């Protein structure tokens, strides 16, 4: 039914998913999250995300659904799918990403070009998608303004520190490196995890 659906239809589907898993009530919401996880929705959404136009509002809605599915006691397979998807954006499209111009003064998640247009090159779209995934991952490590220590420990047990260090390669765009450093510093601020790293 949803195969190759128009963007507006896809967006309304993702908004419906988000309503199901957000503010209906704690018990009903957690039941919906469990059901959607069992249907491997994270994996399916990542396939759609790979094909989607990163400048569309549909992409932002899709990322909100992914955040909700990954934020509390996620399935290990869902976390692994997400981190592998993010790592796949590292496939070199240019030798040195520092030459790729993004909107100056932003965190690398803006879908505008430096001159204000919305038409992105393949390299810009890849960097922006990667940075959006890293930003989502970073937000998962916090509950409000406090670090969610339990979640951080679970995540490190699943993916370790090596995954974060992939995004610190010198050929990568500076905005990617900054997101990776934020994630790494958050993990290292937890004493139990900093001992593991050493």
C-alpha positions as CSV (number, residue, x, y, z in Angstrom):
1,X,0.0,0.0,0.0
2,X,2.8,2.5,1.0
3,X,5.2,1.4,-1.7
4,X,6.4,4.5,-3.7
5,X,3.7,6.6,-2.0
6,X,3.7,10.4,-2.6
7,X,5.8,12.4,-0.1
8,X,2.7,13.9,1.6
9,X,1.2,10.4,2.2
10,X,4.5,9.1,3.6
11,X,4.8,12.1,5.9
12,X,1.2,11.6,7.2
13,X,2.1,7.9,7.8
14,X,5.2,8.8,9.8
15,X,3.3,11.4,11.8
16,X,0.7,8.7,12.6
17,X,3.5,6.4,13.9
18,X,4.9,9.3,15.9
19,X,1.4,9.9,17.5
20,X,1.1,6.3,18.3
21,X,4.4,6.2,20.2
22,X,4.5,9.6,21.9
23,X,1.9,11.2,24.1
24,X,-1.1,8.9,24.4
25,X,-0.3,7.6,27.8
26,X,2.7,5.8,29.2
27,X,1.3,2.3,29.1
28,X,-0.4,2.5,25.7
29,X,2.6,4.3,24.3
30,X,5.1,1.7,25.5
31,X,2.8,-1.1,24.1
32,X,2.8,0.7,20.7
33,X,6.6,1.1,20.8
34,X,7.0,-2.7,21.6
35,X,4.6,-3.6,18.7
36,X,6.4,-1.4,16.2
37,X,9.8,-2.7,17.3
38,X,8.5,-6.3,16.8
39,X,7.6,-5.3,13.2
40,X,11.2,-4.2,12.7
41,X,10.1,-0.7,12.0
42,X,13.6,0.8,12.7
43,X,15.1,-1.3,9.9
44,X,12.3,-0.5,7.5
45,X,12.5,3.3,8.3
46,X,16.2,3.3,7.6
47,X,15.7,1.8,4.2
48,X,13.2,4.6,3.5
49,X,15.6,7.2,5.0
50,X,18.4,6.1,2.6
51,X,16.2,6.8,-0.4
52,X,14.5,9.9,0.8
53,X,15.3,13.5,-0.1
54,X,17.1,14.9,3.0
55,X,15.7,18.4,2.4
56,X,12.1,17.2,2.9
57,X,10.1,17.6,6.1
58,X,9.2,13.9,5.7
59,X,12.8,13.1,6.7
60,X,12.5,15.1,9.9
61,X,9.3,13.3,10.8
62,X,10.9,10.0,10.1
63,X,13.9,10.9,12.3
64,X,11.5,11.8,15.1
65,X,9.9,8.3,14.9
66,X,13.4,6.7,14.9
67,X,14.3,8.7,18.0
68,X,11.1,7.5,19.8
69,X,11.8,3.9,18.9
70,X,15.5,4.1,20.0
71,X,15.2,6.2,23.1
72,X,14.2,3.8,25.9
73,X,15.4,0.2,26.3
74,X,15.9,-0.3,22.5
75,X,16.4,-3.7,21.0
76,X,20.0,-4.5,20.3
77,X,19.3,-5.2,16.7
78,X,17.6,-1.8,16.2
79,X,20.7,0.0,17.7
80,X,23.0,-2.0,15.5
81,X,20.9,-1.3,12.4
82,X,21.0,2.4,13.2
83,X,24.8,2.6,13.9
84,X,25.6,0.6,10.8
85,X,23.4,2.8,8.7
86,X,25.2,5.9,10.0
87,X,28.6,4.3,9.5
88,X,27.6,3.5,5.9
89,X,27.5,7.2,5.2
90,X,31.3,7.2,5.6
91,X,31.8,5.6,2.2
92,X,34.2,8.1,0.5
93,X,32.4,10.3,-2.1
94,X,35.2,12.9,-2.1
95,X,38.8,12.5,-1.0
96,X,38.5,15.3,1.6
97,X,35.1,16.4,2.8
98,X,36.5,19.7,4.2
99,X,36.1,21.1,0.7
100,X,32.3,20.5,0.7
101,X,30.5,23.7,1.7
102,X,27.6,23.5,4.1
103,X,25.6,26.4,5.6
104,X,28.2,28.4,7.6
105,X,27.7,28.7,11.3
106,X,25.4,25.7,11.6
107,X,25.8,22.3,13.1
108,X,25.9,20.5,9.7
109,X,22.2,19.4,9.8
110,X,20.8,22.3,7.7
111,X,19.4,21.4,4.2
112,X,20.4,24.6,2.6
113,X,23.4,25.3,0.5
114,X,25.8,28.0,1.3
115,X,24.1,30.4,-1.2
116,X,20.7,29.7,0.4
117,X,19.3,27.3,-2.2
118,X,17.8,23.9,-1.3
119,X,19.4,21.9,-4.1
120,X,22.1,19.8,-2.5
121,X,25.0,17.9,-4.1
122,X,25.3,14.1,-3.3
123,X,28.2,14.9,-1.0
124,X,26.3,17.6,0.9
125,X,23.3,15.3,1.3
126,X,25.4,12.5,2.6
127,X,27.2,14.7,5.2
128,X,23.9,16.2,6.3
129,X,22.2,12.8,6.7
130,X,25.2,11.5,8.7
131,X,25.2,14.6,10.9
132,X,21.4,14.3,11.5
133,X,21.9,10.6,12.5
134,X,24.8,11.6,14.9
135,X,22.7,14.4,16.3
136,X,19.8,12.0,16.9
137,X,22.3,9.5,18.6
138,X,23.7,12.3,20.7
139,X,20.2,13.3,21.9
140,X,19.5,9.7,22.9
141,X,22.3,10.0,25.5
142,X,20.4,12.7,27.5
143,X,17.2,12.9,29.5
144,X,16.4,16.6,29.4
145,X,19.7,18.3,30.3
146,X,21.1,15.3,32.3
147,X,23.1,12.5,30.9
148,X,21.2,9.2,30.9
149,X,24.0,7.1,32.4
150,X,22.2,3.8,32.1
151,X,21.5,4.3,28.5
152,X,25.1,5.4,27.8
153,X,26.4,2.2,29.4
154,X,24.0,0.1,27.4
155,X,25.0,1.7,24.2
156,X,28.7,1.3,24.9
157,X,28.1,-2.3,25.7
158,X,26.5,-2.7,22.2
159,X,28.6,-0.6,19.9
160,X,31.7,0.3,22.0
161,X,33.9,3.3,21.5
162,X,35.3,2.2,18.1
163,X,32.1,3.2,16.3
164,X,32.3,6.8,17.5
165,X,36.0,7.0,16.6
166,X,35.1,6.2,13.0
167,X,33.6,9.7,12.7
168,X,36.9,11.3,13.8
169,X,38.8,10.5,10.6
170,X,40.7,13.5,9.3
171,X,39.1,13.3,5.8
172,X,35.6,13.9,7.3
173,X,33.7,17.2,7.4
174,X,34.4,19.3,10.5
175,X,30.7,19.2,11.5
176,X,30.8,15.4,11.6
177,X,33.9,15.5,13.8
178,X,32.2,17.9,16.2
179,X,29.2,15.6,16.6
180,X,31.4,12.6,17.2
181,X,33.4,14.5,19.8
182,X,30.2,15.5,21.6
183,X,29.2,11.8,21.7
184,X,32.6,10.7,22.8
185,X,32.9,13.3,25.5
186,X,29.4,12.4,26.9
187,X,30.5,8.8,27.2
188,X,33.8,9.7,28.8
189,X,32.2,12.0,31.3
190,X,30.8,8.8,33.0
191,X,33.5,7.4,35.3
192,X,32.7,3.8,34.7
193,X,32.9,4.2,30.9
194,X,36.1,6.3,31.0
195,X,37.8,3.4,32.8
196,X,36.7,1.0,30.1
197,X,38.2,3.3,27.4
198,X,41.5,3.6,29.2
